[in-house]
Amino acid sequence: MPPRPVVQQGQTLRVWQRKALMEYLRGKREDFLAVATPGAGKTTFALRVALELFADGTIDNLTVVTPTEHLKTQWAEAAARVGVDLDAGFRNSDVHASSDFHGTVVTYAQVGIAPAVHKRRTITRKTLVVLDEIHHAGDSRSWGDGVRAAFEPAVRRLMLTGTPFRSDENPIPFVQYERGMDGLQRSRADTVYGYADALQDGVVRPVIFLAYSGETRWRTSAGDELAARLGEPMTQDLIAQAWRTALDPTGEWMQQVLRAADARLQNLRAGGIPDAGGLVIASDQQSARSYAKVLGEITGEKAVVVLSDDVGASGRIAAFAASRERWMVAVRMVSEGVDIPRLAVGVYATSASTPLFFAQAIGRFVRARRQGETATVFVPSVPHLLELASEMEAQRNHVLGEPKTKDGLDDDLIERAQRAEDASGELEKRFEALSATAELDQIIFDGATFGLPAQAGTPEEEEYLGLPGLLTPDQVSALLSKRQAEQLAAQQRSAPAATVAEPAPAQPRTAGERRIVLRRQLNTLVAAHHHRTGLPHGKIHAELRRLCGGPPSAQATIEQLEERIATIQTL
């Protein structure tokens, strides 16, 4: 057994980590759930807890459980930097762990297959178990039951997650649930450090969402040709098919969005983040390879492709993280926990749409290295995704017994869309993508919507792609507000002066056009209210939602937008 690890001089903690550590050491609870936004430093916090417990003799063994093989290596490397040696190569067939290590790193799958093996190891030594991204313990009954059986005898259990919620009602082992006044049970965290707090502290980057709409056309299995504008109100089946049509690698929508994303990446590299990298998150392996080919044609450089069933996937991720290569394309492999701090541009090119997956995916871009770095994520203008982007700062808990909602895509479509890397799922067989064009629809930041719809390739789109890469959150909000005010002023100046003989301005012809006009009007009023009061756009929108009800403005109905417009004029 190597010497007992100790806290080294010079190891500093962030404010939230120090507070959480004090709470942990003061409480001395067997089970402790720490919720912290991706990029906040959960690994550093957990390793400091382990060092303190090694030092006072509470434990003499550390077991870390992770969702993926790649994270095993990442944990072992992080632990080694603070003097803790973890065996990332441990296998269930090993009778005894090597005496050269302070502990092991295993996956939830390993534990689920052979919980008795890990229970024996837990019983024989005083063990702290760190359950990283603990929500994965509810992914299947075997994983949850295995984790509970294996680690019930542990001296201490420390649960970590950036997303303490699931899309199902499977209870998470060792997590405490409290029943609320509505009769539902909600997970209870012992310490919480959300994205909003981390953004204010400069621990994470502000994320600017660029949502792209466009016209889509596809052919059904019955031979009928359908067309729809991405992002406009329609049935859930049509939303899913328009969405998949836009993501078609051979279509113009993805090519235009990838060109715009690479232009944004080049601007960031030239404007203060010289090693900025980009990540495309794809739905399946075939699409991932196709997107990489398109990026190669656009950039003249080969994109790195990471597929979860490739033996060398972890090595490619590590090599990309340490390089200055421009683009990586991945299928779910980089959706959670993987630390590539230089990622600053993302393309959400997947039909996965649960809050859990979306939060994990966006978490890959928020890790801050220095003050002022921003991240930009390109998303399809799909109502459900826009709502998630607008509510990025919302703190969620895992709820048991929650009534089913009809919002967003139906459960069946979500389930099919998120099945692991199947290049030709049932949804794709039901239609054939014909064409799709992309155009910038709206910009979402801090819960507020900015900008005017514009045809792709116009100077207006180029202005947003050229936003400075080094800005504080307040500067981002102020700059977006200024751009929007300038666009509105320019639009008013370019309008011909009204005369008696001139016809009235053209009225919106469709409900979709009317929603766009109302959204513009509401955003203008919110910007004016911001200048009068100094309140952030997000807080103004949140207050309007509190007073009037309904979803974020990107998904609000015509009636809801009209009510908010009337309300803000009285504030």
N, C-alpha and C positions, 0 to 999 in steps of 0.2 A: 504494500500500500504506500503510495507517495506521501510526502509530508502533508499535514493538514493545511489547507489553503487559508490565507488570512487576507484581510482588507489591506490593499497596498496604498502607500502614500500617494497622493496626487489624483486618486480616483474621485472625481466630482460627480454629483448628481444634479439633475434639474430640480426645480422647486417642487413639481408635482411628485417626483420620485422620492424626494426627502420626506415630504408629508406622508406619502403612502407607506414608506418604510417605518416611520414613527408610529403610524396607525397599526401596522402589522406587528411590530415588536411590542407595542403596548397591549394589544389585545391577546396575543399568544393563542389565537384560535387555531384549531386543527385545519379548518377549511377557510380559505381567503380568496375572494374573487376580485381581481383587479381588471377594470375596464379602462382601456386607454386607446385613443384613436391611432390608426396605423401611422407609424413614423414617430410616435412619441417616445419610444424607448422602453418597451415592455421587457425586452430581453435583458437590458442593463439592470432594470429594477429587480427582476427575478434573480439574477446572478448575485446582486448585492445582498438580497435576503439570504441566499444560500451561504454566502461568505459569513454573514453574521451568525447563522445557525451552526456552521462548522466551528466557528471561533468559540462559541459558548458551550459546545459539546451536545447541543440538542440533536444534531444529526452526525452521522459519519458516512452517509451515502446520498448521492443525488441521482434521481432518475428524471429525465426530461422526455415527455411524450409529444410528438409533433404530427401534423397531418401528412407530410410528404418526406420522401427520402432526401430530397435536396435540403430541406430545413434541418435534417439531422446534422449534415456537414456544417451548415451555417451556425447552428447552436454550438457545436464542438469548437469551431474556430473562435466564436465570441467568448466562450468559457475559457479557452486557453489564454486569451489575452489578459484575463484577470487571475490566472494561476489555478484554474480548475480544469483538470484533465478528464474529459468525457470520452467514452468509447462509442464512436458512431458506427462501428462495424459489428456491434453485438448482434448475434442471431439467436433465434429461439432454440436452436439445436445446441448452443453452447451450454455445457453443464454448469460452468462457473464463469462469472465475469472476471476479466483479467485483473490481477492485483496491481497493475500499473496505473490504474485509473481511479478517480474519485467517484465515478458513477458511469452511467450509460445514457445514450439517447436512442429512443426507439420510436416507432410509429404507432398510431392507433390501430392500424391493421395488424401489426405484430402482436399487440396486446390482445386484440379480439380473437386471433387465431389460437393463441395458447395462453390464456390468462393465468393458468396454474403455474407456469414457468415464472412469470413476473411476480406472482404472489409469494412464491418461495423466496425469491430474491428480496422482496420487501420485508418479509418476516425476519430474515436472518440478520438484517442490519437496520440501524435507526435511519429511516429514509425520509427525505423530502422529495415529494413528487411534484414536478412542475408540469401542468397540463396546458400546453400551448394551444391557443385557439380552441378552447374547451368545447365550443359549440359543436365541434366535429364528433364529440363523444355521443351525440344524439343522432348521428347519420344513419345508424342501423342498430337493431337490437343487439347484435353480437358485439358491436363496438362498445355500446353503452354498458351492457352487462359485463363485458370483459374488463372494462376500466374499473367498474365498481368492485368486481371480485378481486382483481389484482391489487388494488391500491387501498382497499378498506383498512388494512393493517398499518398503513404508513403513519409515521409520527406526525407529519404535516403534509398538507396538500395545498398548493398554490395554483389557482386557475387564472389563466390570462386570456383575454380576447379583446379585439378591437370592434367586434360586432356581436354583442351578447344576445342576439336574437336569431331565431330560426323561422323558416317558412312553414314549419309543421309544428305539431304539438308534442313531439318526443321530448320528455323531460331530460335535462342534462345532468349527468351524475355529479354529486357533491355540491351542486348549485342550490342555494336556498330560494324558496318561492314564498311569497307573501300574498294572501288573498285580499283584494281591494274591496271597496264598497260595492262595486259592480259584480262581485262574486268571482271574478277572474283572478287567477294566480299569476303573479309577475316575478321574474327573477330579481334578486336583490344583490347589488354589488357592494363590496366593502370599501372600494375607492373607485372614483370615476374621474377620468380626464378626457373630456370630449374634444371634438374637432374645433369647436368655437373657442374653447379655452386655449387650445394649443396654437390656434391661429393668432389670437391676441398676444400670446407670449412669444411669437416668432419661432415656435418649435416646428411648425409645418408651413408649407407653402399655401398661398391662396390659389384656388383652382378656378380658371375661367372656362366655362363650357360654351363651345360654339356648336349650335344645333343646326343641322342642315335638313332642309325639306326637299321637295322636288316631285315631279310627275313620274308615276310608275305605271307600267303596263305588264300584264301577265295573262297567260292562257290557262284555264282550268282543265281538269281531267276530262270534262265533258266537251271541251273544244271551244268554250266561250272565252272571248277576250274581254278583260276588265281593265279599267284604268282608275287610278285614284291619286290624290295628292297626299304625300306622306305627311302625317301630323294632323290632318283634318278629321273631324268626327266621323266615325264609321263603325261598323260592327267589329267585334273582336277578331272574327275570322279574317275580315278584310284587312284589319290592322296588321295581323300576323303575316299575311301574304304580301302586302305592300312593303312591309319591313324586310322580309326575306328577299323580295325582288330588288330592293335597294342594295342589299348586301351581296348580291350576285357578283362574283369576281370579274365576270366578263362584261358587266354593265358599266355605263358611263358614270353612275352615281359614285361607286367606290373609287373609280379612277380620279374623278374630280376631287373627292374628299381627300384621297391620299396625296394628290398634288398640293392641295391647300395645306395639309398637315406638314408636308415636307417644307413648304415655303415658310410656315411658322417656325419649324425647327431651325431652318437656316437663319432666320431673323434672330432667334434666341442665341444661336452660336455667335453671330456677329455683334450682338448687343449685350454681352456680359456673361453668358454661360457657354464658354467655348467648347465644352465637352458634352453639351446637352444631347440626350438620346431620346429616341422615340420608340413606342411600343404599340403594336396593333394586336388587340385581343380578338381572336377569330372564334367562330362557332365550331369548326371541325377541321380536320387535318387537310382535306383537299382544298378548302378555302384558304387556309393558312399558306400553303405552298403557292397558290395562285396569287394571293396578295403580295407575297415576297417577290414573285416574278414581276408584278406591276411596279413595285417599288424599285426593283433593279432597273427597269426601263426608265423610270422617272429620274432616278438619282445617278445612274451609272455605277452604283456600288451594290454589291451583293448584300441582301438583308439576311440576318441570322434567323433561322427557323428553329423553334423549340417545340417538340412534340413530347407529350408526357410518357409515351411508351418507348422513347429512344434511350438507349443505354447511356449515351453521352450527354443527356439533357442538362444535368447539373453542371457539368464542365463547361458547356456552351454558355450557360447563364453567367457563371463566374467569370469567364473570359470576356463576355460582353460588358459586364459591370466594370471591369478593370480597363477596358479599351476606350477608344474614341469613335467606334463604329456608330453609324447613324441610326439604323433601324433594326428592331427585333420583332418578329411575328411569332405569337404563341397561342396555344390552345389550352386555356385554363391553367397551364403549368405555372404561370407567373401571376396568377390572380390573387395569391395570398401569401403573406409572410416573407416573400423573397425581397431581399434588400438590394436595390439598384438605385442609389441616391441620385444619379445623374439623369434618370428618366424625367423629362419635362414636357413631353408631348405624347398624348395618347389618342388612339382611334378605337372607339368602342364599336367593333364590327362583329358583334355577337348578338344572338336573339335571346340570350339569357337575361332575365329581367327581374329576378327577386331582389328585394332590398339587400339581402345578405351578399349575393354575388356582386351587385353593383358597388356596394361599399368596399368590398374587398378589392375589386378591380381598380376603383379610383384611388384606393389607398396606396397603389404602386407609384403614384405620381406626387404625393404630398410630402415626401421626406425632405426636409429643409437641410441645407448645408451651410448657407450663409444668408444674412439678412437681405431681403428683397427679391429672392428668386421666386418666380411664379411658374405655375403649370397650366397647360392648356389641354383640354380633352375635347375631341370632336365626337359628337353623338348624333344618331339619327333623331329627327324631330318627331319622336313617338311620345304621345301624352304620358304614358307610364314612366318612361325614362326622364322626361322633363320634370315630372313631379319629384322623382328621386333626386335629381340634380338641384332642384329648388330647395329641397329639404335636407341637404347634405349635413347641415349642422344639428339636425334633430337627434336627440338621444333616445334610442329605442331599448326596450327590454324584451326578453323572451316571455311570451304570454301563453299560458295553458288554458284551453277551453275558449279561445277567442272565436267569436262568430265569424263565419266565412263572409268575405266581402265580394261584391260584384265588380269592384273597380279594377281597371287594368285588364290584362289578358286573363282568360279563364284558366283554371288550374291545369286542365288537360294540355292546353297549348304550351304553358310554361314548362310542364313536366317534359314534354317532348323536346322543347327547345333546349333544355339543359341536360339532356342525356349525354353521356361522355362520348365525345369525338366520333359521332356516327355521320359519315359524309353524306348519307342519303336517307334521312329519317322520313317518317310518314308524312310530315308536313310538306317536305320538298316534293314528294311524289304526287301531291294533289294539284300541283300547278307548275307551269313552266314560265320562268322569268323572260320577258321580252325586251324591255328597255326601262331605263330610269335616269333622270337628270337630277343634278344636285344644285341647290342654291342656298346661300346662307339665310336662315330663317330668323334666328334670334340669338342673343348672347345672355347667358345666365351667370350671375355672380352674386354671392352673398344673399341668395334667396330672391334677388330682383332680376327682372328681364330688361335688357337694354337693346338698343339698335333697331333698325327698320329692316324689313325683308328686302333683299337685294338679289338680283340675278348674279349667278356665279361669274367671277371674272371681272366684275365692275370695280372701280376705285374704292367703293364703299367696303367691299369684302377685303380688299388689299389693306385698307386702313386697320382693320381689326387683326389681320394676320401680322401686321407690323407693329403691334403694341410692344412697348419696351418690356424686356424680360426681367428687369430688376425694379420692382415696385412693391411698396408696402400695401397691405389690404386697403387702407384708406386712399392711397394714391390710385389703386386700380378703380375703386368706386368713383372717385372724382374724375378720373380720365374718361371712363365710360359715360358718365353723366354729361361731361363736356362734349364728347363726340356726338351723343344723342341730341343735345341742344343745338349744336352746329348744323347737324343734318336737317333738323326741323326748320331752323332759320333759313338754310339754303333752299329748302323746299318752298318755303313761303316767299322768298325773294324771286325764285324762278317762276312762280305762278303769275300769269298775266293779270294785269289790273282789271277788276270787274267793271263792266259797262252795262248800260241798260239793255243793249242789244245782245249781250253775250248770254248763252244758255247757262243754266245752273250747273254746278260741278256734277260730274258723273257720280251716281250713287253706287255703292257696292252691289254687285249683282247676285252674289251667293252668300250663304251664311258664313262660309269660310272667310271670304273677303271682309265681311262685316266684323268678324272676330278680330282680324288683323288690325282694322282701323280702330276698333275700340281698345285693343291692347296698346296701340301707339298712344292713344289719347290718355289712357290711364298712366302709362309710363311717363308721359310729359308732365302730368299733374303731380305724380310722385316726385319727379325730379325738382319741380318747382317747390313742393313742400319741403324737400330735403334742403334746398338753398335757404328757405325761410327759417327752418328750425334746427338744421344741423344733424337731424336724425338720419341714420343710415337707411338706404333704400330698403334693405331687407326688413328692418323693423317697421317701416311704414307699411309695407305690403303685409307683414304679419298682423299688424293692428287692423288693417282693413279686412283681413280674413277672419280675425276674431269678431269684429263687429258685424260682418255680413255673412260669414260662413263660406264654405266651399273650398275648392282646391287652389293651388297656386295659379296665377293669372295665365300661365301657359296652357292650362287645362280648363280654365273657367268657361262657363257657358256665356252666351250673349247677355242673358238676364243678369248673371252674376257680375259681369264686367260693368254693365250699366249701373247696377246698384253701387258698386265700389266707386265709380266715377262720381255719382251723386253724393256719396258719403264723404269722399275726400274733399269735395268742394265746401263742406260744412266744417271741416276740422280747423 
